[in-house]
Each structure stands twice: as structure tokens, then as C-alpha cells.
Amino acid sequence: MNQTQTKKLIYTAICISLGLLLPMVGKIPGANLGAILLPMHIPVLLAGFLCGAPYATFCGMILPPLNYALTGRPAIFPTGISMMFELGAYGCITAVLYRVTKGKVSMSLIGGMLGGRIVMGIANTILWGMQGNTYGFSIFLTGAFVKALPGITIQLIIIPVILYALKKAKLTDLD
């Protein structure tokens, strides 16, 4: 294993750890802050920039079942399964776009967020259909964008700041 692979593994482990810790901050009985603040999304998006597609995809897909095993949330069906696809897509798409755009953080971040939400909509359509329910476009828009607006705003602000700080501290070789 070379130094680059080791660094990616360490960053992936840190992102998974953050993905387990951040949701704990928003655990208030009776309030579903996870669906509003999206705490698992931040470390997965960071993994997309820092670790590349395979590691970031793994990070995104492992976090929902790990969180469920530790805390009982998110419920595995349909939310947890849907989140596995959504977060996996976040990490993968962000990493691929970052490489394709030659280091354009904002474009990669927004593209990854949109792509992940589209994957989530497709997954929810299938999973809800398995239960005999309809996952309509208005439900998708409300959950993916309206209800999630505070979390989206936080992501758009904090991810570039964290990446800049890591680069400035010479903890990453981002362009």
C-alpha cells in the first residue's frame, strides 16, 4: 500500500467517524433534525473531494446501516436503504466531477448534491412502490429541497471552507 492509498483510507475513516458523530449532535427527542440538517451528508461530500470515488462511495453506503446499528436511526426500510444509495451517489458523483472539472469545488459540490438527490428520488420511488405507496414529485421536491434547505445551505458554506482550511494547513493535496 502506498502513501496515497494510506492517506485515502485515513480520510475515509475520519469521514465515517464524523458521519457517526455529527448525527448525534442533532438527536433531540421528538425532532427529526437529521432530515433538516443532513449531518451524514457533510462527511460523505468531504470524502468525495479527499478520497476519490471508490472510498467516498463506500463511506456513503456504509454510514446509514452503521448509524442504524448504533442508534436505531435512520429506520432501515425505506429511509436507510434510500440513504445508502443517495449518500453513495453523493460521494461518487462529487469525486468524479471534481476530477473531471479539474478541481472546481463549487461545480462538483452542487453536481454531487443534485445527483445524489436524483438517486434518492429514484430509490424512494422503488422502495415506496414496494410498500404499495406512491412517491410523487411533490413529495420528492419537499423532502429533497424544501425541508432540506437548511442542510443544503450548511453544506454549500461549510464544505468549501473545510477544504480550503485543509489545503491551507497542507493536510491535503487538493488543486
N, C-alpha and C positions, 0 to 999 in steps of 0.2 A: 504494500500500500504506500503510495507516495504522499508527499506533504499536502498536495491539493485535495486529495481524497480524504485525508485525515481532517483537514480543516472543514470540508463539507459535512463530514459525519458529526463533527463537534457542533457546528452551527445548526445542523438538523436536530441534534439532541437538545440544544438550547431552545430552539423554536418549539419543539414538542413540550419541553418543560414549561415554557411560557404559555403554551396552549392549554396546559393543565392548570396553571396558576391563575391566569387572568380571569377565567370564568368564575373562580371562587370569589373574586372581589365583588362581583355583581349579584351574588346569591343573597337575595332579600326575600324572606317568606312572602308569598302572595304576589310578588312582582316578577314578571318574566323579562328581566333586563337583558338576558342573553340575546333575545330576538331583536332588541333595540340597539344595544351597544356592540354586538357582534365580536365578543372578546377572542374567540378562537380564530377569527379571520386574520387578525394582525400578524401573529407569528407565521401563519402559512404564507401570507403575502411576502413577508420578510424572507422566508425560506426560498421563495421563487427568485428573489434577487441574489441571495447569498449562496445558494446551494445548487441551483440548476434544477431542471425538470424532474429527473427521477427521484431525487431526495425530497423536493418540495411536494411532489405528488404523494409520496409515502407519508410525509408529515401531515398533509391534509386528510388523507384517508384513514390514518390511524387515530387521529385526535377524537372524533366523535365516539368510537367504541371504547377508547381508553377513559374518556370523561364519564361515559355511562358506567363502566366497571367501577370507577372510583366514587362517583357521586349519585348515580342513578339518573343523570340527565346528560344529554337530551334523551328522551324516550327513543329506543332503538327503531321502532316502526311507527310511523314512516319518517319521522324527523331525523333520526340518527343516520339512517341509510341515505336519505336525501342529502344530508350534510356531508357524508363521506364523498359523494360524487361532486357536490358543489366545491368543497374545500380542496379536494384533489385537483379539480379543474382550475381553481384559483392558482394553486402552486405551479401547475404545469404550464398553463397559458401565460402567466406572468413571466416565468423563466424563459419560455420560448420567445415571447415578444421582446423581452429585454435583450436577448441575443440577436434577434432579427433586426431590431431597431438600433442596434449598436449602442446600447446604453441609455436610451431615452426612458427615464424613470416614470414620468407622468403618463406617457402614452402606454407603457407596459402595465402600469398600475390600473389605469382606467379600463384598458382592454381585458386584463385579467379579471377585474371585478365584474364587468359586463358578461364575459364569457362564463364565469362561474355561476352567475345568476341565471343565465340561459340554461345551463346544465341542470341547475336546481329546479327550474321550471319543468324541464322535460322529465326529470326523475320524479317530481311530485305528481305530474300528470299520470305517470305509470303507476306509482305507488298508491295514490288515491283511487285510481281506477280499479286496482286490485281489491280495494275495500268497498267497491261499488259507489264511490263518491266521485263528484266532478270537480276537477281543479281548473277553474276558469281563469280567463285572462285578468279579470278584475282582482281575483284573489292573488294571482301572481304579482301584479303591479303593487298591490297594497303591501304584501309581505316582503317583496324583494326591494322595493324602493321607498314607499311612503313610511312604513313602520321602521324600516332600517336606516332612514335618513341620518339620524344622529351617529350611528355606527359608521356609515359611509363617510360622513364629514370627518370623523375622528381619523379614519384610515387615510383619507386624502391629505390630512395635515401631518399626522404622526409618522407615517412610513417614510416620506422623503426626508423628514428631519432626522430620523434614526439612521437612515442610510448615509446622510451627509455627515453625521457625527461619527459613525463607524469609519468612514473614509478619512475624515479629518484626523482621527486618532490612529490611522494606519492599521486598523484591525481588519480591513478587507481590501481587496484589490479591484474594487468596482471602478468602472470607467467614469 
